[in-house]
């Protein structure tokens, strides 16, 4: 609803190997593996989608405890623990 992906200038978003949350929707193939940076709802949604499709997913977050990162975005502690266990 009006949000835009964060695109640091130092990262070459080329639409072939590096995508943002908008351009990843245009993928014409299922990658064997993928690294997703972020711990917000969009990052978690894409991680779950790719994992369920059989892609090896690495979720990169700043917090050393994934459950803490999920709590920071407002998820209930029990829900955060369940999501963390499922990833």
Biotite code that builds the C-alpha atoms (Angstrom):
import biotite.structure as struc

atoms = struc.array([
    struc.Atom([0.000, 0.000, 0.000], chain_id="A", res_id=1, res_name="UNK", atom_name="CA", element="C"),
    struc.Atom([2.362, 2.668, -1.220], chain_id="A", res_id=2, res_name="UNK", atom_name="CA", element="C"),
    struc.Atom([5.608, 1.314, 0.217], chain_id="A", res_id=3, res_name="UNK", atom_name="CA", element="C"),
    struc.Atom([8.780, 0.989, -1.851], chain_id="A", res_id=4, res_name="UNK", atom_name="CA", element="C"),
    struc.Atom([11.681, -1.429, -1.436], chain_id="A", res_id=5, res_name="UNK", atom_name="CA", element="C"),
    struc.Atom([14.883, -0.067, 0.094], chain_id="A", res_id=6, res_name="UNK", atom_name="CA", element="C"),
    struc.Atom([17.600, -0.050, -2.588], chain_id="A", res_id=7, res_name="UNK", atom_name="CA", element="C"),
    struc.Atom([21.042, 0.980, -1.301], chain_id="A", res_id=8, res_name="UNK", atom_name="CA", element="C"),
    struc.Atom([23.093, 2.619, -4.071], chain_id="A", res_id=9, res_name="UNK", atom_name="CA", element="C"),
    struc.Atom([26.050, 0.326, -3.340], chain_id="A", res_id=10, res_name="UNK", atom_name="CA", element="C"),
    struc.Atom([24.092, -2.807, -4.285], chain_id="A", res_id=11, res_name="UNK", atom_name="CA", element="C"),
    struc.Atom([23.712, -3.525, -8.020], chain_id="A", res_id=12, res_name="UNK", atom_name="CA", element="C"),
    struc.Atom([20.027, -4.407, -8.420], chain_id="A", res_id=13, res_name="UNK", atom_name="CA", element="C"),
    struc.Atom([20.323, -5.912, -11.890], chain_id="A", res_id=14, res_name="UNK", atom_name="CA", element="C"),
    struc.Atom([17.134, -7.973, -12.150], chain_id="A", res_id=15, res_name="UNK", atom_name="CA", element="C"),
    struc.Atom([19.218, -11.059, -12.967], chain_id="A", res_id=16, res_name="UNK", atom_name="CA", element="C"),
    struc.Atom([20.948, -11.967, -9.706], chain_id="A", res_id=17, res_name="UNK", atom_name="CA", element="C"),
    struc.Atom([20.007, -9.164, -7.313], chain_id="A", res_id=18, res_name="UNK", atom_name="CA", element="C"),
    struc.Atom([16.333, -8.321, -6.801], chain_id="A", res_id=19, res_name="UNK", atom_name="CA", element="C"),
    struc.Atom([14.190, -6.235, -4.531], chain_id="A", res_id=20, res_name="UNK", atom_name="CA", element="C"),
    struc.Atom([10.753, -7.171, -3.232], chain_id="A", res_id=21, res_name="UNK", atom_name="CA", element="C"),
    struc.Atom([9.104, -5.770, -6.372], chain_id="A", res_id=22, res_name="UNK", atom_name="CA", element="C"),
    struc.Atom([11.411, -7.088, -9.091], chain_id="A", res_id=23, res_name="UNK", atom_name="CA", element="C"),
    struc.Atom([11.617, -10.616, -7.625], chain_id="A", res_id=24, res_name="UNK", atom_name="CA", element="C"),
    struc.Atom([8.044, -11.135, -8.819], chain_id="A", res_id=25, res_name="UNK", atom_name="CA", element="C"),
    struc.Atom([9.344, -11.107, -12.393], chain_id="A", res_id=26, res_name="UNK", atom_name="CA", element="C"),
    struc.Atom([11.578, -14.169, -11.954], chain_id="A", res_id=27, res_name="UNK", atom_name="CA", element="C"),
    struc.Atom([11.191, -16.573, -14.854], chain_id="A", res_id=28, res_name="UNK", atom_name="CA", element="C"),
    struc.Atom([12.850, -19.480, -13.023], chain_id="A", res_id=29, res_name="UNK", atom_name="CA", element="C"),
    struc.Atom([12.955, -21.012, -9.545], chain_id="A", res_id=30, res_name="UNK", atom_name="CA", element="C"),
    struc.Atom([16.402, -20.471, -8.018], chain_id="A", res_id=31, res_name="UNK", atom_name="CA", element="C"),
    struc.Atom([18.177, -23.413, -6.376], chain_id="A", res_id=32, res_name="UNK", atom_name="CA", element="C"),
    struc.Atom([19.131, -21.121, -3.481], chain_id="A", res_id=33, res_name="UNK", atom_name="CA", element="C"),
    struc.Atom([18.388, -17.578, -2.406], chain_id="A", res_id=34, res_name="UNK", atom_name="CA", element="C"),
    struc.Atom([19.548, -15.139, 0.274], chain_id="A", res_id=35, res_name="UNK", atom_name="CA", element="C"),
    struc.Atom([16.940, -12.720, 1.590], chain_id="A", res_id=36, res_name="UNK", atom_name="CA", element="C"),
    struc.Atom([18.001, -9.698, 3.623], chain_id="A", res_id=37, res_name="UNK", atom_name="CA", element="C"),
    struc.Atom([15.555, -8.444, 6.225], chain_id="A", res_id=38, res_name="UNK", atom_name="CA", element="C"),
    struc.Atom([13.301, -9.579, 9.011], chain_id="A", res_id=39, res_name="UNK", atom_name="CA", element="C"),
    struc.Atom([10.119, -7.738, 8.137], chain_id="A", res_id=40, res_name="UNK", atom_name="CA", element="C"),
    struc.Atom([6.867, -9.264, 7.010], chain_id="A", res_id=41, res_name="UNK", atom_name="CA", element="C"),
    struc.Atom([7.733, -9.046, 3.287], chain_id="A", res_id=42, res_name="UNK", atom_name="CA", element="C"),
    struc.Atom([11.110, -10.759, 3.767], chain_id="A", res_id=43, res_name="UNK", atom_name="CA", element="C"),
    struc.Atom([9.522, -13.531, 5.826], chain_id="A", res_id=44, res_name="UNK", atom_name="CA", element="C"),
    struc.Atom([6.738, -14.000, 3.274], chain_id="A", res_id=45, res_name="UNK", atom_name="CA", element="C"),
    struc.Atom([9.242, -14.392, 0.431], chain_id="A", res_id=46, res_name="UNK", atom_name="CA", element="C"),
    struc.Atom([11.390, -16.738, 2.537], chain_id="A", res_id=47, res_name="UNK", atom_name="CA", element="C"),
    struc.Atom([8.369, -18.964, 3.206], chain_id="A", res_id=48, res_name="UNK", atom_name="CA", element="C"),
    struc.Atom([7.220, -18.892, -0.427], chain_id="A", res_id=49, res_name="UNK", atom_name="CA", element="C"),
    struc.Atom([10.631, -19.864, -1.803], chain_id="A", res_id=50, res_name="UNK", atom_name="CA", element="C"),
    struc.Atom([11.167, -22.497, 0.914], chain_id="A", res_id=51, res_name="UNK", atom_name="CA", element="C"),
    struc.Atom([7.788, -24.081, 0.177], chain_id="A", res_id=52, res_name="UNK", atom_name="CA", element="C"),
    struc.Atom([8.710, -24.186, -3.523], chain_id="A", res_id=53, res_name="UNK", atom_name="CA", element="C"),
    struc.Atom([11.891, -26.119, -2.692], chain_id="A", res_id=54, res_name="UNK", atom_name="CA", element="C"),
    struc.Atom([14.486, -23.339, -2.800], chain_id="A", res_id=55, res_name="UNK", atom_name="CA", element="C"),
    struc.Atom([17.283, -23.378, -0.210], chain_id="A", res_id=56, res_name="UNK", atom_name="CA", element="C"),
    struc.Atom([16.680, -20.098, 1.683], chain_id="A", res_id=57, res_name="UNK", atom_name="CA", element="C"),
    struc.Atom([19.097, -18.076, 3.816], chain_id="A", res_id=58, res_name="UNK", atom_name="CA", element="C"),
    struc.Atom([17.418, -15.257, 5.739], chain_id="A", res_id=59, res_name="UNK", atom_name="CA", element="C"),
    struc.Atom([19.915, -12.531, 6.683], chain_id="A", res_id=60, res_name="UNK", atom_name="CA", element="C"),
    struc.Atom([18.934, -10.418, 9.684], chain_id="A", res_id=61, res_name="UNK", atom_name="CA", element="C"),
    struc.Atom([20.825, -7.943, 11.878], chain_id="A", res_id=62, res_name="UNK", atom_name="CA", element="C"),
    struc.Atom([19.777, -9.415, 15.221], chain_id="A", res_id=63, res_name="UNK", atom_name="CA", element="C"),
    struc.Atom([21.711, -12.460, 16.443], chain_id="A", res_id=64, res_name="UNK", atom_name="CA", element="C"),
    struc.Atom([18.447, -13.983, 17.724], chain_id="A", res_id=65, res_name="UNK", atom_name="CA", element="C"),
    struc.Atom([15.828, -14.311, 14.939], chain_id="A", res_id=66, res_name="UNK", atom_name="CA", element="C"),
    struc.Atom([12.935, -14.386, 17.421], chain_id="A", res_id=67, res_name="UNK", atom_name="CA", element="C"),
    struc.Atom([14.015, -10.933, 18.716], chain_id="A", res_id=68, res_name="UNK", atom_name="CA", element="C"),
    struc.Atom([13.965, -9.501, 15.204], chain_id="A", res_id=69, res_name="UNK", atom_name="CA", element="C"),
    struc.Atom([10.447, -10.815, 14.705], chain_id="A", res_id=70, res_name="UNK", atom_name="CA", element="C"),
    struc.Atom([9.298, -9.355, 18.028], chain_id="A", res_id=71, res_name="UNK", atom_name="CA", element="C"),
    struc.Atom([10.681, -5.937, 16.971], chain_id="A", res_id=72, res_name="UNK", atom_name="CA", element="C"),
    struc.Atom([8.232, -5.813, 14.068], chain_id="A", res_id=73, res_name="UNK", atom_name="CA", element="C"),
    struc.Atom([5.350, -6.434, 16.446], chain_id="A", res_id=74, res_name="UNK", atom_name="CA", element="C"),
    struc.Atom([4.790, -10.169, 16.304], chain_id="A", res_id=75, res_name="UNK", atom_name="CA", element="C"),
    struc.Atom([3.575, -11.942, 19.398], chain_id="A", res_id=76, res_name="UNK", atom_name="CA", element="C"),
    struc.Atom([6.408, -13.892, 21.084], chain_id="A", res_id=77, res_name="UNK", atom_name="CA", element="C"),
    struc.Atom([4.674, -17.252, 20.543], chain_id="A", res_id=78, res_name="UNK", atom_name="CA", element="C"),
    struc.Atom([3.978, -16.494, 16.891], chain_id="A", res_id=79, res_name="UNK", atom_name="CA", element="C"),
    struc.Atom([7.563, -15.290, 16.432], chain_id="A", res_id=80, res_name="UNK", atom_name="CA", element="C"),
    struc.Atom([8.864, -18.539, 17.958], chain_id="A", res_id=81, res_name="UNK", atom_name="CA", element="C"),
    struc.Atom([6.638, -20.628, 15.668], chain_id="A", res_id=82, res_name="UNK", atom_name="CA", element="C"),
    struc.Atom([7.750, -18.707, 12.564], chain_id="A", res_id=83, res_name="UNK", atom_name="CA", element="C"),
    struc.Atom([11.379, -19.002, 13.600], chain_id="A", res_id=84, res_name="UNK", atom_name="CA", element="C"),
    struc.Atom([11.040, -22.773, 14.091], chain_id="A", res_id=85, res_name="UNK", atom_name="CA", element="C"),
    struc.Atom([9.377, -23.145, 10.682], chain_id="A", res_id=86, res_name="UNK", atom_name="CA", element="C"),
    struc.Atom([12.088, -21.262, 8.805], chain_id="A", res_id=87, res_name="UNK", atom_name="CA", element="C"),
])
